[in-house]
Amino acid sequence: MNPLQNTLRRLLRVAIGGPWGVFAWSLSGASALAVVLWGLKAVAIPLLMIKTASWGIWGLGVIRESKARTPIRS
């Protein structure tokens, strides 16, 4: 791969948040599904807790991925 592709792949991985980010995005999607199934009034407080946790997990994943050093492939 050329250096541009490596850079773009790394930036995408940082934006997603790596494996922790994928988990956070899944958690966020599950909470959105809960709102659709049970309505906002039924899940309002748990939704706030899940969304806060999801943003925190994603943020940690982004920080972790941004500090990770990937080996240079030729």
C-alpha positions in Angstrom: 0.0 0.0 0.0 1.1 3.5 -0.6 1.7 6.0 2.2 -1.6 7.9 1.5 -3.7 4.7 1.9 -1.9 3.9 5.1 -2.5 7.4 6.5 -6.2 7.3 5.5 -6.7 3.8 7.0 -5.0 5.0 10.3 -7.2 8.2 10.4 -10.3 6.2 9.8 -9.4 3.8 12.6 -8.8 6.8 14.9 -12.1 8.3 14.0 -14.0 5.1 14.7 -12.1 4.5 17.9 -10.7 1.0 17.2 -12.3 -2.0 18.9 -13.5 0.1 21.8 -15.2 2.5 19.4 -17.0 -0.3 17.6 -18.3 -1.5 20.9 -19.4 2.0 21.8 -21.2 2.5 18.4 -22.9 -0.9 19.0 -24.1 0.2 22.4 -25.4 3.4 21.0 -27.3 1.6 18.3 -28.8 -0.7 20.9 -30.0 2.2 22.9 -31.6 3.8 19.8 -33.3 0.5 19.1 -34.7 0.5 22.7 -36.2 3.9 22.1 -37.9 2.7 18.9 -39.2 -0.5 20.6 -40.3 0.9 24.0 -40.6 4.7 23.5 -38.6 7.5 24.9 -40.6 7.9 28.1 -39.9 4.3 29.2 -36.2 4.4 28.6 -35.3 8.1 29.2 -33.0 7.7 32.3 -31.3 4.5 31.2 -30.8 6.1 27.7 -29.0 9.0 29.2 -26.7 6.6 31.2 -26.0 4.4 28.2 -25.3 7.4 25.9 -23.0 8.9 28.4 -21.1 5.6 28.8 -21.0 5.1 25.1 -19.5 8.6 24.4 -16.9 7.9 27.2 -16.0 4.5 25.7 -15.7 6.0 22.3 -13.5 8.9 23.5 -11.2 6.4 25.2 -11.0 4.4 22.1 -10.1 7.5 20.0 -7.4 8.5 22.5 -6.0 5.0 22.5 -5.9 4.7 18.8 -4.4 8.2 18.2 -1.5 7.3 20.5 -1.0 3.8 19.0 2.0 3.5 16.8 1.4 1.3 13.8 4.3 -0.4 12.0 5.1 0.9 8.6 4.3 -1.6 5.9 5.9 -1.5 2.5 
